[in-house]
Amino acid sequence: MDAQLLDQIKHLTNDPSKVIETAIRQWLRGERDRDDELTRTLRRNPPVPPRGEWND
């Protein structure tokens, strides 16, 4: 396992296998909701503002 990854999860537990097991279980159940900056969902087609605001 990557040493940098171990450093990132070290604050969670002393047993990295538990973190990995939990992550895999959540992934298999489809419970992958994350709040970090890398996983923001963006709407595919954002609404266009009314004429006169910025799309004259």
Backbone as a chain_set.jsonl record, in Angstrom:
{"seq": "MDAQLLDQIKHLTNDPSKVIETAIRQWLRGERDRDDELTRTLRRNPPVPPRGEWND", "coords": {"N": [[0.838, -1.174, 0.0], [0.429, 2.269, -0.659], [2.567, 4.602, 0.891], [1.934, 7.293, 1.296], [-0.839, 7.263, 1.12], [-1.41, 5.701, 3.36], [-0.595, 7.486, 5.361], [-2.594, 9.388, 5.104], [-4.873, 8.067, 6.026], [-4.239, 7.338, 8.554], [-5.072, 8.789, 10.793], [-7.624, 7.892, 11.179], [-7.712, 5.209, 12.044], [-5.668, 2.675, 13.589], [-5.521, 0.428, 12.171], [-5.334, -0.064, 8.989], [-6.596, -1.888, 7.298], [-9.214, -2.097, 8.157], [-10.318, 0.347, 7.388], [-10.119, 0.106, 4.634], [-11.722, -2.152, 4.208], [-14.234, -1.171, 5.06], [-14.595, 0.896, 3.201], [-14.749, -0.567, 0.814], [-17.04, -2.097, 1.295], [-18.993, -0.045, 1.441], [-18.77, 0.935, -1.148], [-19.606, -1.271, -2.652], [-22.259, -1.39, -1.865], [-23.179, 0.894, -2.942], [-22.968, 3.258, -1.549], [-21.459, 5.786, -1.832], [-21.247, 8.492, -1.267], [-19.493, 11.425, -1.034], [-17.953, 14.221, 0.55], [-15.861, 15.795, -0.18], [-13.824, 18.201, -2.016], [-13.241, 17.16, -4.492], [-15.325, 15.726, -5.54], [-17.591, 17.093, -6.333], [-20.857, 17.491, -7.639], [-21.92, 18.604, -10.729], [-24.429, 20.365, -12.456], [-25.538, 19.26, -15.621], [-26.55, 20.936, -17.692], [-26.653, 24.063, -16.932], [-29.118, 26.482, -15.841], [-30.127, 29.166, -18.001], [-29.808, 32.621, -17.493], [-32.424, 35.163, -17.347], [-33.069, 37.26, -20.233], [-31.051, 40.139, -20.539], [-29.588, 40.11, -18.234], [-26.93, 38.845, -18.44], [-26.738, 37.725, -20.887], [-27.291, 39.138, -23.275]], "CA": [[0.0, 0.0, 0.0], [1.172, 3.515, -0.79], [2.861, 5.228, 2.186], [1.2, 8.556, 1.383], [-2.223, 6.901, 1.417], [-1.439, 5.279, 4.764], [-0.532, 8.698, 6.181], [-3.883, 10.073, 5.036], [-5.902, 7.357, 6.794], [-3.697, 6.988, 9.871], [-5.847, 9.429, 11.86], [-8.897, 7.193, 11.339], [-7.531, 3.976, 12.798], [-4.334, 2.083, 13.489], [-5.65, -0.765, 11.333], [-5.795, 0.391, 7.671], [-7.447, -2.877, 6.639], [-10.604, -1.786, 8.522], [-10.74, 1.457, 6.537], [-10.268, -0.439, 3.286], [-12.895, -3.03, 4.23], [-15.424, -0.329, 5.126], [-14.726, 1.596, 1.918], [-15.2, -1.531, -0.198], [-18.444, -2.422, 1.594], [-19.807, 1.098, 1.03], [-18.732, 0.997, -2.608], [-20.443, -2.354, -3.166], [-23.661, -1.06, -1.582], [-23.51, 2.132, -3.645], [-22.973, 4.367, -0.599], [-20.179, 6.446, -2.065], [-21.377, 9.94, -1.155], [-18.335, 12.063, -0.408], [-18.119, 15.667, 0.665], [-14.647, 16.563, -0.457], [-13.856, 19.098, -3.167], [-13.012, 16.462, -5.753], [-16.486, 14.973, -5.996], [-18.783, 17.92, -6.486], [-21.661, 17.192, -8.818], [-22.313, 19.797, -11.467], [-25.541, 20.126, -13.372], [-25.056, 19.156, -16.992], [-26.937, 22.146, -18.415], [-27.159, 25.045, -15.964], [-30.144, 27.362, -16.422], [-29.677, 30.43, -18.597], [-30.539, 33.719, -16.846], [-33.31, 35.91, -18.254], [-32.419, 38.231, -21.111], [-30.763, 41.415, -19.918], [-28.634, 39.991, -17.132], [-25.586, 38.764, -19.021], [-26.772, 37.034, -22.176], [-27.953, 39.983, -24.288]], "C": [[0.89, 1.247, 0.0], [1.351, 4.191, 0.572], [2.096, 6.536, 2.365], [-0.272, 8.295, 1.717], [-2.365, 6.462, 2.872], [-1.394, 6.478, 5.701], [-1.881, 9.411, 6.222], [-4.942, 9.386, 5.887], [-5.453, 7.002, 8.205], [-4.516, 7.594, 11.01], [-7.181, 8.731, 12.105], [-8.775, 5.971, 12.234], [-6.09, 3.513, 12.672], [-4.334, 0.863, 12.584], [-6.198, -0.355, 9.964], [-6.714, -0.607, 6.978], [-8.917, -2.636, 6.967], [-11.149, -0.663, 7.646], [-11.008, 0.951, 5.126], [-11.514, -1.31, 3.208], [-14.184, -2.215, 4.235], [-15.659, 0.389, 3.803], [-15.242, 0.66, 0.834], [-16.658, -1.902, 0.036], [-19.37, -1.291, 1.151], [-19.878, 1.19, -0.487], [-19.645, -0.066, -3.211], [-21.929, -2.081, -2.939], [-24.093, 0.214, -2.296], [-23.565, 3.341, -2.73], [-21.669, 5.141, -0.713], [-20.269, 7.951, -1.953], [-20.193, 10.511, -0.394], [-18.544, 13.562, -0.42], [-16.885, 16.461, 0.277], [-14.753, 17.33, -1.777], [-13.756, 18.37, -4.501], [-14.257, 15.797, -6.308], [-17.742, 15.818, -6.092], [-19.537, 17.516, -7.737], [-22.088, 18.51, -9.452], [-23.483, 19.451, -12.373], [-25.028, 20.163, -14.796], [-25.35, 20.424, -17.788], [-27.496, 23.153, -17.421], [-28.183, 25.966, -16.616], [-29.535, 28.661, -16.942], [-30.467, 31.55, -17.932], [-31.43, 34.452, -17.847], [-32.526, 36.934, -19.071], [-32.22, 39.551, -20.366], [-29.793, 41.311, -18.756], [-27.217, 39.879, -17.664], [-25.586, 38.123, -20.396], [-27.519, 37.834, -23.24], [-27.573, 39.576, -25.68]], "O": [[1.969, 1.255, 0.593], [0.386, 4.335, 1.322], [1.657, 6.85, 3.472], [-0.873, 9.024, 2.506], [-3.338, 6.817, 3.537], [-2.078, 6.491, 6.724], [-2.264, 9.971, 7.249], [-5.826, 10.056, 6.421], [-6.223, 6.42, 8.97], [-4.642, 6.986, 12.074], [-7.81, 8.958, 13.139], [-9.633, 5.726, 13.082], [-5.378, 3.916, 11.752], [-3.276, 0.322, 12.263], [-7.416, -0.302, 9.79], [-7.533, -0.21, 6.15], [-9.785, -2.936, 6.147], [-12.3, -0.71, 7.212], [-12.001, 1.322, 4.501], [-12.279, -1.216, 2.248], [-15.121, -2.529, 3.501], [-16.795, 0.481, 3.337], [-16.081, 1.052, 0.024], [-17.431, -2.011, -0.916], [-20.415, -1.545, 0.552], [-20.933, 1.49, -1.046], [-20.371, 0.204, -4.167], [-22.765, -2.5, -3.74], [-25.27, 0.572, -2.253], [-24.153, 4.358, -3.097], [-20.864, 5.146, 0.218], [-19.417, 8.643, -2.51], [-19.927, 10.128, 0.745], [-19.226, 14.103, -1.291], [-16.876, 17.686, 0.4], [-15.682, 17.113, -2.554], [-14.148, 18.915, -5.534], [-14.244, 15.342, -7.452], [-18.849, 15.298, -5.946], [-18.934, 17.233, -8.772], [-22.562, 19.416, -8.767], [-23.522, 18.38, -12.979], [-24.186, 20.992, -15.142], [-24.472, 20.929, -18.487], [-28.683, 23.108, -17.097], [-28.119, 26.205, -17.822], [-28.562, 29.177, -16.393], [-31.688, 31.443, -17.814], [-31.211, 34.369, -19.056], [-31.467, 37.407, -18.657], [-33.11, 40.016, -19.653], [-29.229, 42.32, -18.332], [-26.381, 40.732, -17.368], [-24.528, 37.992, -21.011], [-28.291, 37.271, -24.016], [-28.038, 40.179, -26.647]]}, "num_chains": 1, "name": "protein.A"}
